[in-house]
Amino acid sequence: MLRIQGKRILLRNLESCDVTDEYLSWVNNKEVKKYLEINSNSFSMLELKKYVEKTLLSSSSVFLAIEDAISGKHIGNIKLGPIDYKHNNAPIGIMIGDKNYWGRGIASEAIMLLSDYAFRELHLHKIYAGFYSLNIASMKTFLKSGFSQEARLVEHCLYEGRYIDKVYLSKLNPNG
């Protein structure tokens, strides 16, 4: 069982029992999923359970719940993967579903904790994140977490009827 303790949060293995009505409300909330690839989809509980089960069974992903360290409340998820073991890199994605925790540095802490785990324990060389250029909050969060802009794909994504850029940020293992 993976547990990564931070100052304000705990990252732990996501479990099937974490797929609750509250979690379902996150992935169906327009504001929460505004910049996620799932932004146009609406999920049923069965679809969400299948997605979580499939991801949990993957040997190439680390899928973690983000918990408030004091209350133990599940407030979001963070995922590393699929991990490319040949090239030692992986994408990282995060969703803070509980909007009461937005703007409090929780995402930055979670990204830094998982980055450290990816480099120290998994010996990855590089981790990266891709997102819509309109998602300024994500860009600031990843930059604050030690990532640097690596690429900008011009007019790469169709978003709300217009083409927008996709930005990729990455972070290299400081230990080589």
C-alpha positions as CSV (number, residue, x, y, z in Angstrom):
1,M,0.0,0.0,0.0
2,L,1.5,3.3,-1.1
3,R,1.3,6.2,1.3
4,I,3.1,9.5,0.7
5,Q,2.7,11.9,3.6
6,G,2.9,15.6,3.0
7,K,2.4,18.6,5.3
8,R,-1.3,19.1,4.6
9,I,-2.2,16.0,2.5
10,L,-1.7,12.3,2.2
11,L,-1.3,10.6,-1.1
12,R,-2.5,7.0,-1.0
13,N,-3.6,4.2,-3.3
14,L,-7.0,5.0,-4.7
15,E,-9.4,2.2,-3.9
16,S,-12.7,1.0,-5.4
17,C,-14.5,2.2,-2.2
18,D,-13.3,5.8,-3.1
19,V,-15.7,5.8,-6.0
20,T,-18.5,7.6,-4.2
21,D,-21.4,9.9,-5.2
22,E,-19.1,12.8,-4.3
23,Y,-16.4,11.6,-6.6
24,L,-19.0,11.1,-9.4
25,S,-20.2,14.7,-8.7
26,W,-16.6,15.9,-9.4
27,V,-16.3,14.3,-12.8
28,N,-19.7,15.6,-13.7
29,N,-19.2,19.1,-12.5
30,K,-18.6,21.6,-15.3
31,E,-16.2,23.8,-13.3
32,V,-14.1,20.9,-12.1
33,K,-13.8,19.2,-15.5
34,K,-13.6,22.4,-17.5
35,Y,-10.1,21.8,-18.8
36,L,-10.0,18.0,-18.6
37,E,-10.2,15.8,-21.7
38,I,-13.5,14.5,-20.2
39,N,-15.0,17.9,-20.3
40,S,-17.8,17.1,-22.7
41,N,-18.7,13.7,-21.2
42,S,-21.1,12.9,-18.4
43,F,-20.4,9.8,-16.4
44,S,-22.6,7.3,-14.7
45,M,-21.5,5.5,-11.5
46,L,-20.9,2.3,-13.5
47,E,-18.7,4.1,-16.1
48,L,-16.7,5.8,-13.3
49,K,-16.2,2.5,-11.5
50,K,-15.0,0.8,-14.7
51,Y,-12.5,3.6,-15.4
52,V,-11.1,3.4,-11.9
53,E,-10.9,-0.4,-11.9
54,K,-9.2,-0.4,-15.3
55,T,-6.6,2.2,-14.1
56,L,-6.0,0.4,-10.8
57,L,-5.3,-2.8,-12.7
58,S,-2.7,-1.1,-14.9
59,S,0.8,-2.0,-14.0
60,S,2.1,1.1,-15.7
61,S,0.1,3.7,-13.7
62,V,0.2,5.0,-10.2
63,F,-3.3,6.2,-9.3
64,L,-3.6,8.0,-5.9
65,A,-6.2,9.6,-3.8
66,I,-5.4,13.0,-2.3
67,E,-6.6,13.2,1.3
68,D,-6.7,16.1,3.7
69,A,-4.1,15.0,6.3
70,I,-6.2,16.2,9.2
71,S,-9.7,15.2,8.3
72,G,-8.9,12.2,6.1
73,K,-11.3,13.5,3.5
74,H,-10.8,12.4,-0.1
75,I,-10.5,15.7,-2.0
76,G,-9.0,14.7,-5.4
77,N,-6.8,12.3,-7.3
78,I,-3.4,12.4,-8.9
79,K,-2.1,10.0,-11.5
80,L,1.3,9.1,-12.9
81,G,1.2,7.1,-16.1
82,P,1.1,5.3,-18.2
83,I,4.8,5.0,-17.4
84,D,7.1,4.4,-20.3
85,Y,9.7,2.1,-18.8
86,K,11.8,2.0,-21.9
87,H,12.4,5.8,-21.9
88,N,11.8,6.3,-18.1
89,N,9.2,9.0,-18.4
90,A,5.5,9.4,-17.6
91,P,2.7,12.0,-17.8
92,I,1.2,13.3,-14.6
93,G,-2.4,14.5,-14.2
94,I,-4.3,15.9,-11.2
95,M,-7.8,16.7,-10.3
96,I,-8.8,18.5,-7.1
97,G,-12.5,17.7,-7.1
98,D,-13.5,19.3,-3.8
99,K,-13.6,23.0,-4.7
100,N,-13.2,24.0,-1.1
101,Y,-9.5,23.1,-1.5
102,W,-8.9,25.1,-4.7
103,G,-6.3,27.9,-4.4
104,R,-4.7,26.6,-1.3
105,G,-1.6,25.1,-2.7
106,I,-2.9,21.5,-2.4
107,A,-2.3,20.7,-6.0
108,S,1.3,22.0,-5.9
109,E,2.0,19.9,-2.8
110,A,0.5,16.8,-4.4
111,I,2.6,17.3,-7.6
112,M,5.8,17.8,-5.7
113,L,5.2,14.7,-3.5
114,L,4.4,12.5,-6.6
115,S,7.3,14.0,-8.5
116,D,9.7,13.1,-5.7
117,Y,8.3,9.6,-5.6
118,A,8.6,9.2,-9.4
119,F,12.3,10.2,-9.3
120,R,13.4,8.6,-6.0
121,E,11.5,5.4,-6.0
122,L,10.7,4.7,-9.7
123,H,13.9,6.2,-11.0
124,L,12.1,8.0,-13.8
125,H,14.2,10.5,-15.8
126,K,11.3,12.8,-16.8
127,I,7.7,13.6,-15.9
128,Y,5.5,15.8,-17.9
129,A,2.0,17.4,-18.1
130,G,0.0,18.6,-21.0
131,F,-3.0,20.9,-20.8
132,Y,-5.0,23.6,-22.7
133,S,-3.3,27.0,-22.8
134,L,-6.4,28.6,-21.3
135,N,-5.8,26.6,-18.1
136,I,-3.6,29.3,-16.5
137,A,-4.1,27.9,-13.0
138,S,-2.6,24.5,-14.0
139,M,0.3,26.2,-15.7
140,K,1.1,28.3,-12.6
141,T,0.7,25.2,-10.3
142,F,3.1,23.1,-12.4
143,L,5.6,25.9,-12.7
144,K,5.5,26.5,-9.0
145,S,6.2,22.7,-8.6
146,G,9.4,22.9,-10.6
147,F,8.2,22.2,-14.1
148,S,9.4,24.1,-17.1
149,Q,7.6,24.8,-20.4
150,E,8.8,22.3,-23.0
151,A,6.5,22.8,-25.9
152,R,3.5,24.7,-27.2
153,L,1.4,23.0,-29.9
154,V,-0.3,25.9,-31.7
155,E,-4.1,25.5,-32.3
156,H,-3.8,21.9,-31.4
157,C,-7.1,21.4,-29.5
158,L,-10.7,22.3,-30.4
159,Y,-12.2,23.8,-27.3
160,E,-15.7,25.4,-27.2
161,G,-15.8,25.9,-31.0
162,R,-12.3,27.4,-31.4
163,Y,-8.8,26.1,-31.7
164,I,-6.4,26.7,-28.8
165,D,-2.8,25.8,-28.0
166,K,-1.8,22.8,-25.9
167,V,1.1,23.4,-23.6
168,Y,3.5,20.8,-22.3
169,L,5.5,21.3,-19.1
170,S,8.1,18.8,-17.9
171,K,10.5,18.2,-15.0
172,L,13.7,16.2,-15.1
173,N,15.1,14.0,-12.4
174,P,17.5,16.3,-10.5
175,N,19.6,13.2,-9.7
176,G,20.2,12.4,-13.3
